[in-house]
Amino acid sequence: MERRKVVVGMSGGVDSAVAAYLLREQGLEVVAVTLRSWEADESRCCEIEAARRTAEKLSLPFYPWNVSAAFQEKVIRPFVEEYLHGRTPNPCVECNRYVKWESLLHIADVMGAAFVATGHYAALKCFGGRYAAGTAKDKAKDQSYMLYRLTQEQLSRTMLPLSDLTKAEVREIAAGIDPGLANKADSQEVCFVPDDDYAGFIAGEAGGEMPGMGNFLDENGTIVGRHNGIVHYTVGQRKGLGLAMGVPVYVKKICADRNEIIVGREEALYSHEILCDRVNFMRIPQPEEGERINCRVKIRYHHAGHPARIEMAGQSRVRVTFDGKVKAAAPGQSAVFYDDDGFVLGGGIITETFGENERMKENH
């Protein structure tokens, strides 16, 4: 396997183009690959052509690679199922581990390359044999949260060339490659949902078998209105509820088994503890039972993070106890644990949340 050869995942955007350019400038043998995750969508075929043109400008070999079957199985199907069960998934974290990295590493093996690289804004470091993603120089663009599910094997063969660059610096470099490329807009977060019409997309994928209208309940269990179907709502939502209760109310909990949505005032959104499953550890191995680790926990991508303690709550579950409280922790989203230096200790999928009174009941 050639250690000077690297396969770069190129999306057609500015970040991956600059990543490929920087690696080429370091003297590495760079192979550009675009993963095609959609079936038949002519409007997105231009992404392949944009990546191809950039590869040509950089004199790089270019290969499109169809991963649509894996994307459907590992990303879209679970995304739809989560929404149908009243949870709010983050498909990017699943895509990175099970589609992007698995596919790029497979291609690297076929081509005899030791490494893969992407245009993610994140640091990468080895700590005594264990690899961890970390916060990038550009805090506003940092994507380490999205990488927390990568395995140690995947991380050990990864390069992240943009870790020490800001977005402005990346665009400046891109201008030297292609002025048009430098001005391209950033891609949207959920690439496969057109116009952010989540309910419409889910209805199409679910074959019309959608949860129907149901009841809004207040925290006392009193019916206060009717909702249009649970897939239209997420925890923390205030707008679009259509409830006239005299005070602003928010979605506190979605009960898919009863097709009910519980609403409450803003203070009802705060949690002191959360439980996570499907946990993946990066910088540290899985803690021993009873071991508590202080860290900072992000409960969604754009969350600043909050001081907390984590401890195992079973073989593959983690309890997170916050110093204080956090707002709108949503089941299905990821909680990612960071050390004081901004490197990822690990993370998992939020399954349950506990407010102050709920925590007191559980602990007493």
Beta strands, then each sheet from edge to edge (+ up, - down):
strand 1: 2-9
strand 2: 29-36
strand 3: 62-66
strand 4: 113-117
strand 5: 123-127
strand 6: 130-134
strand 7: 158-159
strand 8: 214-217
strand 9: 223-227
strand 10: 250-255
strand 11: 260-264
strand 12: 270-281
strand 13: 293-298
strand 14: 306-312
strand 15: 318-327
strand 16: 334-338
strand 17: 344-354
sheet 1: 3+ 2+ 1+ 4+ 7+
sheet 2: 5+ 6-
sheet 3: 9+ 8- 11- 10+
sheet 4: 12+ 15- 14+ 13- 16+ 17- 12+
end
